[in-house]
């Protein structure tokens, strides 16, 4: 019973300590420091624990890079085509625009703000038009500079010594295909359209039949 | 496992760590996303909603670095054998192998005349569980995983190689 009372009093002391304390010993930065410290300790502690518990048997094959079971070839630091760079920059530009527009939309045309000053709505709208206008100017600039065009590769055709000249392919490449207009009537196949005519060419007769006659 | 082990070894803490480790390992057996032949279709069936291998913590991973199990689901050709070998070597320990279906168990229908088929994947990597069938139903694969879990409960930190 006395223990119980003791516990109660301790709790009471803790509670009063929490509530009654006027000046905290910790500054706000001190709390951030504690959070940082706990974070570092938890991460390093779990990593240390896994280092202690997990078996570690490295060999050359295990340390080789994983390429779906294939033998790794070439360098992992391959270069990415630089056209992606321009696209990424343009994308970033309009991504940032969205970041500005979202908070703007929450205060635009807010009732309290308009009641405080009736010009607020118009001011916010015109400001946003100016902002978007400047960005649109940037888009037009990028467009005019043809940075939005996807750079197509121009492969060099290898020339092979053949009897067929390259100009023979020009007719095939220049050929355009005409599409038929849509109709609900069934399309006649090529075999149906062919009108049977008596061919002037005599049919082939094998020689051994004649001999048998 | 726990009680008789405790009395044998006399080490309570080691056994408890063993229990904890084994429980953690058997509750999240992550296989490599790797299928070779028609058994892989049954394996996919076992992963999907009807059979739901995820409920016993089996969840396919895209890289052997994160995996614990490799399911050899299908015919192991000699061409594939070296890839399987490399994939197995690239998995971190503890690693387990489930051989699924007749082909990977013993060569299956290619036992006699298949010039291109490895007669059992256990000739190239150590196999823990053999799942029989041609192909095995998803239930059989789930049974294989349950057997593997039983096998893991008997492991110990001290005796593990």
Interface residues (C-beta under 8 A of the other chain):
Chain A: X53 X54 X55 X56 X57 X59 X61 X62 X64 X66 X68 X69 X70 X71
Chain B: X21 X63 X64 X65 X83 X84 X86 X87 X89 X90 X92 X93 X94 X157 X160
